[in-house]
Amino acid sequence: MRKAVNPAPSPPSAITLAMRWSNFQRRYAPYIFVSPFFILFLVFGLYPTLFSLYMSFQSWTPSDGWGRWKYVGLENYTFTLTDPMFWRAMWNTLWLGFFSGIPQHLIAIPLAFVIHMVLGRFKTLVVAVYFLPYITSSVAIALIFNTLFATNNGVINLVIAQLNTWPVLGWFLPDQNINWFLNSTIKYGIALVVIWQFTGWNTLLYLSAIQAIPKELYEAAAVDGASRYQQFRYITLPLLRPMMFFAVSLTIIGNMQLFEQPFVLLNGGASSATQGGQTVTMYMYRTAFEWLEMGTAASIAWILFIFIGILTYLNNLMFGRTARGEA
């Protein structure tokens, strides 16, 4: 009988190299694959954030040259917190956040309920139409509304003039065309733009939450004789509170950082109504790139961050505990 011939053993160096490569893959390959995210985050996220915090304690203008900043301590924060223009911009931002944020949800919640209950197979098409303004460029929307707000030939004033001829509705409408680009009226125009753009986004959020509610609850309520309003009041609204917490949080963060819409409508700050519609982010932009006070602009950013944190905390007190299922 012929003896089986054993294969020649691999050289010890080849075995060692293969084992080392396999061990390297197991230990370090996951970190290599996730490293692009962390690298991009460090370069474009964490570093600019920490640098702006450092810059908020410095005095520097680009004309001084890179690195020639001077430590001034809390002087930038003191100047910002005692600046009347900053508090005027903060008031405008809070006003716009309230009067453009609340109507979005007051419209979106019942609208989502009606879409879910009534439209049936046309639901997707209607949601797409309402969602379209959200994915449209904010600059393009502001430019369109800039034309619609025209005093003499603007569509909005023409519609108001037509409604003014109605017997009862005309009592509540002005007799003359509205000049939307005045300090006293520009905030209403900005709020209208924001409501129009983001109501569809909130409608989609609430619709997704309503679709997750078990149909058996509505069927049982209908069997017990509950009307659509009662179903909305006693089933939909209580179960929507977690989504309300999420959607209102997004609205607070977005409205406190409102920039594109007022910037375009106010022609970058060159409009005569700038003071009436200037938001904090717009004031920060002008401080940095018009007046070249980079340290002061950085302090404005961090003060705005604190304000957003406070408002988010208050929102958590209103909706957060219920959203987490706490008493």
SERO-4910 file (N, C-alpha, C, O; in steps of 0.05 Angstrom, whole numbers):
BEGIN
 pado doro    nc1    nc2    nc3   cac1   cac2   cac3    cc1    cc2    cc3    oc1    oc2    oc3
  Met    A     17    -24      0      0      0      0     17     25      0     39     26     13
  Arg    A      8     45    -15     22     70    -16     14     87      8     -9     90     14
  Lys    A     33     98     21     28    116     43     18    143     33     28    154     13
  Ala    A     -1    154     48    -10    181     41     12    201     45     26    201     65
  Val    A     14    218     26     35    239     27     23    264     39      5    276     28
  Asn    A     33    272     62     24    296     75     34    321     59     57    322     50
  Pro    A     16    341     57     25    365     43     48    378     58     50    376     82
  Ala    A     64    391     43     87    405     55     77    428     73     60    444     64
  Pro    A     86    429     97     77    450    115     86    478    105    107    481     93
  Ser    A     67    497    111     73    525    103     96    536    119    100    528    142
  Pro    A    111    553    108    133    565    123    122    580    147    100    592    146
  Pro    A    136    578    170    126    592    194    122    622    189    104    634    201
  Ser    A    138    635    173    135    663    168    108    670    154     96    690    160
  Ala    A     99    652    135     74    657    121     50    654    140     32    670    139
  Ile    A     52    634    158     30    630    178     29    654    196      7    664    202
  Thr    A     51    663    205     52    686    223     41    711    210     26    726    222
  Leu    A     48    716    185     38    740    171      8    739    167     -5    759    170
  Ala    A     -3    715    160    -32    713    156    -46    717    182    -67    730    183
  Met    A    -36    706    204    -48    709    230    -48    739    238    -67    749    250
  Arg    A    -26    752    233    -24    780    240    -44    797    224    -56    815    235
  Trp    A    -46    791    199    -65    806    182    -94    801    190   -110    820    191
  Ser    A   -101    776    197   -127    770    206   -133    784    233   -155    795    237
  Asn    A   -113    784    251   -116    797    277   -119    827    273   -134    840    288
  Phe    A   -104    838    254   -106    867    249   -134    875    238   -145    895    246
  Gln    A   -145    858    221   -172    863    210   -193    863    232   -210    880    233
  Arg    A   -191    843    250   -211    840    271   -209    864    290   -230    873    300
  Arg    A   -186    873    295   -183    894    316   -186    922    306   -198    939    319
  Tyr    A   -177    928    281   -175    955    272   -193    962    248   -198    985    243
  Ala    A   -203    942    234   -220    947    210   -245    963    217   -251    982    202
  Pro    A   -259    956    239   -283    972    245   -277   1002    249   -292   1019    241
  Tyr    A   -255   1007    262   -248   1035    267   -240   1050    242   -245   1073    239
  Ile    A   -228   1035    223   -220   1047    198   -245   1055    182   -246   1076    169
  Phe    A   -265   1037    182   -290   1042    167   -306   1066    178   -318   1080    163
  Val    A   -306   1069    205   -321   1091    216   -305   1117    219   -315   1138    226
  Ser    A   -279   1115    214   -262   1139    217   -269   1162    200   -266   1185    209
  Pro    A   -279   1159    174   -286   1183    159   -306   1200    172   -304   1225    171
  Phe    A   -326   1188    186   -346   1205    200   -333   1221    222   -338   1245    224
  Phe    A   -316   1209    238   -303   1223    260   -284   1244    250   -281   1265    262
  Ile    A   -270   1238    228   -252   1258    217   -267   1283    207   -259   1305    213
  Leu    A   -289   1278    192   -305   1300    183   -317   1316    206   -319   1340    205
  Phe    A   -327   1301    226   -339   1314    249   -318   1331    264   -325   1354    273
  Leu    A   -294   1321    268   -274   1336    282   -266   1361    266   -262   1383    278
  Val    A   -264   1358    240   -254   1381    223   -276   1402    219   -271   1426    222
  Phe    A   -301   1393    213   -322   1412    206   -343   1415    228   -361   1432    225
  Gly    A   -341   1400    250   -360   1403    272   -348   1412    298   -353   1434    307
  Leu    A   -332   1394    310   -321   1400    336   -301   1423    336   -302   1441    353
  Tyr    A   -283   1423    317   -263   1444    316   -275   1472    312   -267   1490    327
  Pro    A   -293   1476    293   -306   1503    291   -321   1511    316   -321   1534    323
  Thr    A   -334   1491    329   -349   1498    353   -331   1507    375   -336   1528    388
  Leu    A   -309   1492    380   -290   1500    401   -276   1526    394   -270   1542    412
  Phe    A   -270   1529    368   -256   1554    360   -274   1578    364   -264   1599    372
  Ser    A   -300   1575    358   -318   1598    362   -320   1604    392   -323   1628    399
  Leu    A   -320   1584    409   -320   1589    438   -295   1604    446   -296   1623    462
  Tyr    A   -272   1596    436   -247   1610    442   -248   1638    431   -239   1657    444
  Met    A   -259   1641    407   -259   1668    394   -278   1687    409   -274   1711    407
  Ser    A   -298   1676    423   -317   1694    437   -304   1709    460   -315   1728    470
  Phe    A   -280   1700    468   -265   1714    489   -242   1731    477   -225   1741    492
  Gln    A   -242   1734    451   -220   1749    438   -232   1773    423   -256   1774    417
  Ser    A   -214   1791    417   -221   1814    399   -204   1811    374   -180   1811    375
  Trp    A   -218   1808    351   -204   1803    326   -221   1811    302   -245   1806    302
  Thr    A   -208   1823    283   -221   1829    257   -203   1817    236   -179   1815    239
  Pro    A   -215   1808    213   -198   1795    192   -176   1813    182   -155   1803    173
  Ser    A   -180   1839    183   -159   1857    173   -134   1856    190   -112   1864    181
  Asp    A   -136   1846    215   -113   1844    232    -94   1822    224    -70   1822    232
  Gly    A   -104   1803    209    -88   1780    202    -93   1756    220   -101   1759    243
  Trp    A    -88   1732    209    -93   1708    224    -75   1705    248    -50   1708    246
  Gly    A    -87   1699    271    -72   1695    295    -67   1720    312    -57   1718    334
  Arg    A    -75   1743    302    -70   1768    317    -95   1776    333   -104   1799    330
  Trp    A   -105   1758    349   -127   1764    366   -118   1771    394    -96   1763    402
  Lys    A   -135   1786    408   -128   1796    434   -149   1786    454   -173   1789    450
  Tyr    A   -139   1775    476   -157   1765    497   -171   1788    511   -157   1806    521
  Val    A   -197   1788    512   -212   1809    525   -231   1798    547   -247   1813    558
  Gly    A   -230   1773    553   -246   1761    574   -276   1761    566   -283   1753    545
  Leu    A   -293   1771    584   -321   1772    580   -331   1798    567   -355   1803    567
  Glu    A   -313   1813    556   -321   1839    545   -340   1836    522   -359   1852    519
  Asn    A   -337   1816    505   -355   1812    482   -383   1804    492   -403   1814    482
  Tyr    A   -385   1787    513   -411   1780    524   -424   1804    537   -448   1808    535
  Thr    A   -408   1819    551   -419   1843    565   -430   1863    544   -452   1874    548
  Phe    A   -415   1867    523   -424   1885    502   -450   1875    489   -468   1891    484
  Thr    A   -450   1849    483   -474   1838    470   -499   1840    487   -520   1848    478
  Leu    A   -496   1833    513   -519   1833    531   -528   1861    538   -550   1864    549
  Thr    A   -513   1881    533   -521   1909    538   -526   1924    512   -531   1949    512
  Asp    A   -526   1910    489   -530   1923    463   -560   1923    457   -573   1902    455
  Pro    A   -572   1947    454   -601   1948    447   -608   1934    421   -630   1922    418
  Met    A   -590   1935    401   -595   1922    376   -598   1892    379   -614   1879    366
  Phe    A   -581   1880    397   -583   1852    402   -610   1844    414   -622   1825    405
  Trp    A   -619   1859    433   -645   1853    446   -668   1858    428   -689   1845    430
  Arg    A   -665   1877    410   -686   1882    389   -687   1858    371   -709   1848    364
  Ala    A   -663   1848    363   -663   1824    346   -673   1799    360   -687   1783    349
  Met    A   -667   1797    386   -677   1774    402   -707   1775    404   -721   1755    403
  Trp    A   -718   1799    409   -747   1802    410   -760   1794    383   -780   1781    383
  Asn    A   -748   1803    361   -759   1796    335   -758   1766    331   -777   1754    320
  Thr    A   -736   1753    340   -734   1724    337   -754   1709    354   -767   1690    344
  Leu    A   -758   1718    379   -778   1705    396   -806   1709    385   -823   1692    386
  Trp    A   -811   1733    375   -838   1739    364   -843   1721    340   -865   1709    337
  Leu    A   -823   1719    322   -827   1703    298   -829   1673    306   -844   1658    294
  Gly    A   -814   1665    326   -815   1637    335   -843   1630    346   -853   1608    341
  Phe    A   -856   1649    359   -882   1644    371   -904   1646    349   -920   1627    347
  Phe    A   -904   1667    334   -926   1672    315   -923   1657    289   -942   1655    273
  Ser    A   -900   1646    284   -897   1628    260   -895   1599    268   -899   1581    252
  Gly    A   -888   1593    294   -886   1566    303   -912   1553    311   -919   1531    302
  Ile    A   -927   1567    328   -952   1556    338   -972   1551    315   -984   1530    314
  Pro    A   -976   1570    296   -995   1564    274   -988   1540    258  -1006   1526    248
  Gln    A   -962   1534    255   -955   1510    240   -967   1485    253   -978   1468    238
  His    A   -966   1483    279   -976   1458    292  -1006   1459    294  -1019   1438    293
  Leu    A  -1018   1483    298  -1047   1485    299  -1060   1477    273  -1082   1467    272
  Ile    A  -1046   1482    251  -1055   1474    225  -1048   1445    218  -1064   1430    208
  Ala    A  -1024   1437    225  -1013   1411    217  -1027   1388    231  -1032   1367    218
  Ile    A  -1034   1390    257  -1046   1368    271  -1073   1360    260  -1077   1337    252
  Pro    A  -1093   1379    259  -1119   1371    247  -1117   1365    218  -1132   1348    208
  Leu    A  -1098   1378    203  -1095   1371    175  -1086   1342    171  -1096   1328    154
  Ala    A  -1067   1334    187  -1057   1306    186  -1080   1287    193  -1082   1265    180
  Phe    A  -1096   1294    212  -1118   1276    220  -1139   1273    197  -1148   1252    191
  Val    A  -1145   1296    184  -1164   1295    162  -1153   1279    139  -1167   1264    126
  Ile    A  -1127   1283    132  -1115   1268    110  -1116   1238    116  -1121   1222     98
  His    A  -1111   1231    141  -1110   1202    148  -1138   1190    147  -1142   1167    139
  Met    A  -1158   1205    156  -1185   1194    158  -1202   1196    133  -1218   1178    128
  Val    A  -1197   1216    117  -1216   1222     95  -1204   1215     67  -1219   1204     51
  Leu    A  -1179   1221     62  -1169   1220     35  -1165   1192     24  -1168   1187      0
  Gly    A  -1158   1173     41  -1155   1146     31  -1131   1143     13  -1109   1149     20
  Arg    A  -1136   1133    -12  -1114   1127    -31  -1101   1152    -42  -1079   1150    -54
  Phe    A  -1114   1175    -39  -1102   1200    -48  -1084   1213    -27  -1073   1235    -31
  Lys    A  -1079   1199     -6  -1064   1209     17  -1035   1216      8  -1025   1238     15
  Thr    A  -1023   1198     -7   -995   1202    -14   -991   1227    -32   -972   1242    -28
  Leu    A  -1009   1231    -51  -1008   1254    -69  -1011   1280    -53   -996   1299    -58
  Val    A  -1030   1281    -35  -1035   1306    -20  -1011   1312     -2  -1003   1335      1
  Val    A  -1000   1291     11   -977   1296     28   -953   1306     12   -939   1323     22
  Ala    A   -949   1295    -12   -928   1305    -29   -931   1334    -36   -911   1349    -36
  Val    A   -956   1343    -41   -961   1371    -48   -955   1389    -24   -942   1410    -27
  Tyr    A   -963   1380      0   -958   1396     24   -929   1396     32   -919   1416     43
  Phe    A   -914   1375     25   -886   1372     32   -868   1387     13   -845   1393     19
  Leu    A   -878   1394    -10   -862   1407    -31   -849   1433    -22   -825   1437    -28
  Pro    A   -863   1451     -7   -849   1476      1   -825   1471     19   -806   1487     19
  Tyr    A   -826   1449     35   -804   1444     53   -778   1438     39   -756   1446     47
  Ile    A   -780   1423     16   -756   1415      2   -748   1436    -19   -727   1433    -33
  Thr    A   -763   1458    -21   -756   1479    -39   -736   1498    -26   -737   1502     -1
  Ser    A   -718   1510    -41   -698   1527    -30   -711   1551    -15   -730   1563    -25
  Ser    A   -701   1556      9   -712   1579     25   -707   1605     11   -724   1623     13
  Val    A   -685   1608     -3   -679   1633    -18   -699   1636    -40   -709   1658    -44
  Ala    A   -705   1615    -55   -724   1617    -77   -752   1624    -66   -766   1640    -78
  Ile    A   -760   1612    -44   -786   1618    -32   -787   1648    -23   -807   1661    -28
  Ala    A   -766   1657    -11   -765   1685     -2   -766   1704    -26   -779   1725    -24
  Leu    A   -753   1697    -48   -754   1715    -71   -782   1715    -83   -791   1736    -92
  Ile    A   -795   1692    -84   -823   1692    -94   -841   1709    -77   -857   1724    -87
  Phe    A   -839   1706    -50   -856   1721    -32   -849   1751    -33   -866   1768    -28
  Asn    A   -824   1757    -40   -816   1785    -43   -833   1798    -65   -840   1822    -63
  Thr    A   -838   1783    -86   -856   1793   -107   -885   1793    -99   -899   1812   -106
  Leu    A   -894   1772    -85   -921   1771    -76   -929   1793    -57   -952   1802    -55
  Phe    A   -909   1803    -41   -914   1823    -21   -913   1852    -33   -916   1871    -18
  Ala    A   -909   1854    -59   -907   1881    -71   -931   1898    -64   -954   1887    -63
  Thr    A   -927   1923    -58   -948   1940    -47   -970   1945    -68   -994   1943    -61
  Asn    A   -963   1951    -92   -983   1959   -112   -994   1936   -128  -1019   1933   -131
  Asn    A   -977   1918   -138   -986   1897   -156   -981   1869   -144   -983   1849   -159
  Gly    A   -976   1867   -118   -971   1842   -106   -997   1825   -104  -1018   1836   -100
  Val    A   -994   1799   -108  -1018   1782   -108  -1032   1782    -81  -1056   1782    -79
  Ile    A  -1016   1784    -59  -1028   1783    -32  -1046   1808    -28  -1068   1805    -17
  Asn    A  -1036   1831    -35  -1052   1855    -32  -1077   1855    -51  -1098   1865    -44
  Leu    A  -1074   1843    -75  -1097   1841    -93  -1118   1823    -81  -1142   1828    -84
  Val    A  -1110   1801    -68  -1129   1783    -56  -1143   1796    -32  -1167   1793    -29
  Ile    A  -1128   1811    -16  -1140   1825      6  -1160   1846     -3  -1181   1850      8
  Ala    A  -1153   1860    -25  -1171   1880    -36  -1197   1867    -46  -1218   1878    -44
  Gln    A  -1194   1843    -58  -1218   1829    -67  -1235   1820    -44  -1260   1822    -45
  Leu    A  -1223   1809    -23  -1238   1800      0  -1250   1824     15  -1270   1820     30
  Asn    A  -1239   1847     12  -1249   1871     25  -1277   1879     15  -1291   1894     29
  Thr    A  -1284   1869     -8  -1311   1875    -19  -1333   1857     -8  -1356   1863    -12
  Trp    A  -1326   1837      7  -1346   1819     19  -1359   1833     42  -1346   1849     57
  Pro    A  -1385   1829     47  -1400   1845     67  -1388   1844     95  -1384   1865    107
  Val    A  -1383   1820    106  -1374   1818    134  -1344   1818    136  -1333   1831    154
  Leu    A  -1331   1803    119  -1302   1800    120  -1288   1827    116  -1266   1831    126
  Gly    A  -1300   1844    100  -1288   1870     95  -1285   1888    119  -1269   1906    119
  Trp    A  -1301   1882    140  -1298   1898    165  -1271   1894    179  -1262   1912    193
  Phe    A  -1259   1871    174  -1235   1865    189  -1210   1869    172  -1187   1864    181
  Leu    A  -1213   1877    147  -1190   1880    129  -1185   1910    124  -1204   1926    124
  Pro    A  -1160   1918    119  -1154   1946    113  -1165   1955     86  -1168   1939     68
  Asp    A  -1170   1981     85  -1181   1992     60  -1159   1997     39  -1165   1998     15
  Gln    A  -1135   2001     48  -1113   2007     30  -1093   1984     28  -1093   1966     45
  Asn    A  -1077   1984      7  -1056   1963      4  -1037   1964     28  -1030   1986     38
  Ile    A  -1028   1941     36  -1009   1939     59   -981   1940     48   -973   1926     29
  Asn    A   -965   1958     60   -936   1958     54   -922   1939     73   -917   1945     96
  Trp    A   -916   1915     63   -905   1894     80   -877   1900     89   -867   1887    107
  Phe    A   -863   1918     76   -835   1923     81   -831   1947     99   -812   1962     95
  Leu    A   -848   1950    119   -844   1970    140   -836   1956    166   -841   1932    169
  Asn    A   -824   1971    184   -816   1959    209   -840   1947    225   -837   1928    239
  Ser    A   -863   1959    221   -887   1950    236   -900   1926    224   -916   1913    237
  Thr    A   -895   1919    199   -909   1898    185   -891   1876    174   -901   1854    167
  Ile    A   -865   1880    173   -847   1860    161   -847   1834    176   -844   1813    163
  Lys    A   -851   1835    202   -851   1809    217   -875   1792    209   -872   1767    209
  Tyr    A   -898   1804    203   -920   1788    194   -915   1774    167   -922   1752    163
  Gly    A   -901   1789    150   -893   1777    124   -874   1754    127   -877   1733    115
  Ile    A   -854   1757    145   -834   1735    149   -849   1711    162   -844   1689    154
  Ala    A   -866   1716    181   -881   1695    194   -898   1679    174   -900   1655    175
  Leu    A   -910   1694    155   -927   1681    135   -910   1662    117   -918   1640    110
  Val    A   -886   1672    110   -868   1655     94   -860   1630    109   -860   1608     97
  Val    A   -853   1632    134   -844   1609    150   -867   1589    153   -863   1565    151
  Ile    A   -891   1599    159   -914   1582    162   -919   1566    137   -923   1542    137
  Trp    A   -919   1580    114   -924   1567     89   -903   1546     82   -909   1525     71
  Gln    A   -878   1551     90   -857   1532     82   -856   1507    100   -849   1486     90
  Phe    A   -862   1510    126   -856   1488    144   -881   1474    154   -879   1454    169
  Thr    A   -905   1483    147   -929   1469    156   -931   1441    144   -939   1422    158
  Gly    A   -923   1438    119   -923   1412    107   -905   1392    120   -911   1368    122
  Trp    A   -882   1401    129   -863   1384    143   -875   1373    169   -873   1349    175
  Asn    A   -888   1391    185   -900   1383    209   -925   1365    204   -930   1346    219
  Thr    A   -939   1370    182   -961   1353    175   -951   1324    170   -964   1305    178
  Leu    A   -929   1322    156   -918   1295    151   -910   1281    177   -914   1257    180
  Leu    A   -898   1296    196   -890   1284    221   -915   1274    236   -915   1251    246
  Tyr    A   -936   1291    238   -960   1282    253   -974   1260    238   -986   1242    251
  Leu    A   -974   1260    212   -987   1239    197   -974   1212    202   -987   1192    205
  Ser    A   -947   1212    203   -933   1187    209   -940   1177    236   -941   1153    241
  Ala    A   -943   1195    256   -950   1187    283   -979   1177    284   -985   1157    298
  Ile    A   -997   1189    269  -1025   1180    269  -1028   1153    257  -1044   1136    266
  Gln    A  -1012   1148    236  -1014   1122    222  -1004   1099    240  -1010   1076    236
  Ala    A   -988   1107    261   -978   1086    279   -998   1080    301   -994   1061    316
  Ile    A  -1019   1095    304  -1040   1090    324  -1057   1066    314  -1066   1066    292
  Pro    A  -1061   1046    331  -1077   1023    323  -1105   1030    313  -1119   1046    326
  Lys    A  -1113   1019    291  -1139   1025    280  -1161   1015    298  -1184   1025    297
  Glu    A  -1155    994    314  -1175    983    332  -1186   1004    351  -1209   1002    359
  Leu    A  -1169   1023    359  -1179   1043    377  -1200   1060    365  -1221   1066    377
  Tyr    A  -1196   1068    339  -1217   1084    326  -1242   1068    320  -1264   1078    322
  Glu    A  -1238   1042    313  -1261   1025    308  -1278   1021    333  -1302   1022    332
  Ala    A  -1264   1017    356  -1279   1013    381  -1293   1039    389  -1316   1038    399
  Ala    A  -1280   1062    384  -1293   1087    390  -1317   1092    372  -1338   1102    381
  Ala    A  -1315   1085    346  -1337   1088    328  -1361   1070    336  -1384   1078    334
  Val    A  -1355   1046    345  -1376   1028    354  -1391   1040    379  -1415   1036    382
  Asp    A  -1375   1053    396  -1387   1065    420  -1402   1091    413  -1413   1104    431
  Gly    A  -1402   1100    388  -1416   1124    380  -1400   1149    381  -1411   1171    380
  Ala    A  -1373   1147    382  -1357   1171    383  -1355   1184    355  -1352   1170    335
  Ser    A  -1358   1210    354  -1356   1225    329  -1327   1228    321  -1309   1221    337
  Arg    A  -1322   1238    297  -1295   1242    288  -1280   1262    307  -1257   1259    313
  Tyr    A  -1295   1283    315  -1282   1302    333  -1275   1289    360  -1253   1294    371
  Gln    A  -1292   1272    371  -1287   1259    396  -1263   1239    393  -1247   1237    411
  Gln    A  -1262   1226    370  -1239   1209    365  -1213   1225    364  -1192   1217    375
  Phe    A  -1214   1248    351  -1191   1266    350  -1183   1276    378  -1160   1278    384
  Arg    A  -1203   1283    393  -1198   1296    420  -1188   1275    440  -1170   1282    455
  Tyr    A  -1200   1252    441  -1194   1233    462  -1175   1210    454  -1166   1195    472
  Ile    A  -1170   1207    428  -1151   1186    420  -1126   1197    407  -1104   1192    415
  Thr    A  -1131   1214    386  -1108   1224    371  -1090   1242    387  -1066   1238    388
  Leu    A  -1102   1263    399  -1086   1283    413  -1069   1271    435  -1045   1277    437
  Pro    A  -1081   1255    453  -1063   1243    474  -1041   1226    464  -1018   1227    475
  Leu    A  -1045   1211    443  -1025   1193    432  -1005   1208    415   -984   1197    407
  Leu    A  -1010   1233    408   -992   1249    392   -972   1265    409   -954   1278    398
  Arg    A   -974   1264    435   -957   1280    451   -927   1274    448   -911   1293    447
  Pro    A   -919   1249    445   -890   1245    439   -881   1258    413   -859   1270    412
  Met    A   -897   1257    392   -890   1270    367   -892   1301    370   -876   1315    358
  Met    A   -910   1311    386   -912   1339    391   -886   1349    404   -875   1370    396
  Phe    A   -875   1334    423   -850   1341    436   -828   1343    415   -812   1361    415
  Phe    A   -826   1323    397   -805   1323    377   -809   1345    357   -790   1359    351
  Ala    A   -833   1349    347   -838   1369    326   -835   1398    337   -823   1415    324
  Val    A   -844   1403    362   -841   1429    374   -811   1435    379   -803   1458    376
  Ser    A   -796   1415    387   -768   1418    392   -754   1427    366   -737   1445    366
  Leu    A   -761   1414    344   -749   1421    318   -757   1450    310   -741   1465    299
  Thr    A   -782   1457    316   -792   1484    309   -777   1505    325   -769   1526    315
  Ile    A   -772   1500    351   -757   1519    368   -729   1523    357   -720   1545    354
  Ile    A   -716   1501    351   -688   1503    342   -687   1517    315   -670   1534    310
  Gly    A   -706   1510    297   -705   1522    270   -712   1552    271   -699   1568    258
  Asn    A   -733   1559    286   -742   1587    287   -722   1605    301   -720   1629    294
  Met    A   -708   1595    321   -688   1611    334   -664   1616    317   -648   1634    322
  Gln    A   -660   1599    296   -638   1603    278   -647   1614    251   -634   1610    230
  Leu    A   -670   1626    250   -682   1636    225   -663   1656    212   -655   1676    225
  Phe    A   -657   1652    186   -638   1670    173   -645   1675    144   -647   1698    136
  Glu    A   -649   1654    128   -651   1659     99   -675   1676     92   -673   1695     76
  Gln    A   -698   1670    103   -723   1685     96   -721   1715    102   -725   1731     85
  Pro    A   -714   1723    127   -712   1751    132   -688   1764    118   -690   1788    110
  Phe    A   -667   1749    113   -644   1761    100   -651   1769     71   -643   1790     62
  Val    A   -666   1751     57   -673   1757     29   -695   1779     28   -693   1797     12
  Leu    A   -715   1776     45   -737   1796     45   -727   1824     52   -738   1844     43
  Leu    A   -706   1825     69   -695   1851     78   -671   1860     61   -657   1878     69
  Asn    A   -667   1846     39   -645   1853     21   -618   1853     35   -602   1872     31
  Gly    A   -614   1833     52   -588   1831     65   -583   1851     87   -560   1855     95
  Gly    A   -604   1864     96   -601   1885    117   -601   1913    106   -598   1932    121
  Ala    A   -604   1916     79   -604   1942     67   -632   1955     67   -635   1978     60
  Ser    A   -653   1939     74   -680   1950     73   -684   1969     96   -671   1967    117
  Ser    A   -703   1987     93   -710   2006    114   -724   1992    137   -727   2003    159
  Ala    A   -734   1967    133   -748   1952    154   -730   1933    168   -740   1914    181
  Thr    A   -704   1936    165   -685   1917    177   -689   1914    207   -689   1891    217
  Gln    A   -692   1936    221   -695   1934    250   -720   1918    258   -720   1904    279
  Gly    A   -741   1920    243   -766   1907    250   -766   1877    244   -781   1862    256
  Gly    A   -748   1868    226   -748   1839    218   -721   1826    222   -718   1803    214
  Gln    A   -702   1839    234   -676   1828    238   -676   1807    260   -684   1813    283
  Thr    A   -668   1783    254   -666   1762    274   -638   1761    286   -620   1776    278
  Val    A   -634   1744    306   -608   1743    320   -587   1732    301   -565   1743    301
  Thr    A   -594   1712    285   -574   1701    267   -567   1721    245   -544   1723    236
  Met    A   -586   1737    236   -580   1758    217   -563   1780    229   -545   1790    216
  Tyr    A   -569   1787    254   -552   1807    268   -524   1796    272   -504   1811    270
  Met    A   -521   1770    278   -495   1758    282   -480   1758    255   -456   1764    255
  Tyr    A   -494   1753    233   -481   1754    207   -470   1782    201   -448   1785    191
  Arg    A   -487   1802    206   -479   1829    200   -455   1838    218   -437   1852    210
  Thr    A   -456   1829    243   -434   1835    262   -408   1823    252   -387   1836    254
  Ala    A   -409   1799    241   -384   1786    232   -375   1796    205   -351   1801    202
  Phe    A   -392   1799    186   -384   1803    158   -388   1831    148   -378   1838    127
  Glu    A   -403   1848    162   -406   1876    155   -389   1893    173   -375   1911    164
  Trp    A   -391   1888    199   -376   1904    219   -350   1891    227   -335   1903    242
  Leu    A   -345   1866    218   -320   1852    222   -312   1849    251   -288   1849    258
  Glu    A   -332   1846    268   -327   1840    297   -331   1811    302   -352   1802    311
  Met    A   -310   1795    296   -313   1766    298   -317   1756    327   -332   1737    331
  Gly    A   -304   1768    345   -307   1760    373   -335   1765    384   -346   1748    397
  Thr    A   -345   1788    377   -373   1795    385   -393   1776    372   -412   1767    385
  Ala    A   -389   1770    346   -406   1751    333   -406   1724    345   -426   1711    347
  Ala    A   -382   1715    354   -380   1689    367   -395   1689    394   -408   1669    401
  Ser    A   -394   1711    408   -409   1712    433   -439   1712    428   -454   1700    444
  Ile    A   -448   1725    407   -476   1724    400   -485   1695    395   -507   1687    403
  Ala    A   -468   1680    381   -475   1652    375   -478   1636    400   -497   1620    402
  Trp    A   -461   1639    420   -463   1624    444   -485   1633    462   -497   1617    476
  Ile    A   -492   1658    462   -515   1668    477   -541   1656    464   -559   1649    479
  Leu    A   -542   1656    438   -565   1643    424   -566   1614    431   -588   1603    435
  Phe    A   -544   1600    433   -543   1572    441   -556   1568    468   -571   1549    473
  Ile    A   -550   1586    487   -561   1584    514   -591   1589    513   -606   1575    527
  Phe    A   -600   1608    497   -629   1613    495   -643   1589    483   -665   1581    493
  Ile    A   -632   1576    463   -644   1552    451   -645   1530    472   -665   1515    474
  Gly    A   -624   1527    488   -624   1507    509   -646   1512    530   -659   1493    538
  Ile    A   -651   1537    537   -672   1543    557   -699   1537    545   -716   1525    559
  Leu    A   -704   1545    521   -730   1540    508   -735   1510    504   -758   1501    508
  Thr    A   -714   1496    497   -717   1467    494   -723   1454    521   -739   1435    522
  Tyr    A   -711   1464    542   -717   1453    569   -746   1458    577   -759   1441    588
  Leu    A   -755   1482    571   -783   1489    577   -802   1471    561   -823   1462    571
  Asn    A   -795   1466    536   -811   1448    520   -811   1419    531   -831   1405    530
  Asn    A   -788   1411    542   -786   1385    555   -804   1384    580   -816   1363    585
  Leu    A   -807   1406    594   -825   1406    617   -854   1403    609   -870   1391    623
  Met    A   -861   1414    585   -888   1413    576   -895   1386    564   -916   1374    571
  Phe    A   -878   1375    547   -885   1351    532   -867   1327    539   -875   1304    536
  Gly    A   -843   1332    549   -823   1311    551   -831   1288    570   -827   1265    564
  Arg    A   -842   1295    594   -848   1274    613   -870   1256    603   -869   1232    606
  Thr    A   -890   1268    590   -911   1251    578   -901   1235    555   -908   1212    551
  Ala    A   -883   1247    539   -871   1232    516   -855   1208    526   -854   1188    512
  Arg    A   -843   1210    550   -828   1187    560   -845   1168    577   -836   1148    587
  Gly    A   -871   1174    579   -889   1157    593   -889   1161    623   -899   1144    638
  Glu    A   -878   1184    633   -877   1190    661   -903   1203    669   -918   1214    653
  Ala    A   -909   1203    695   -933   1215    705   -931   1245    705   -950   1259    713
***
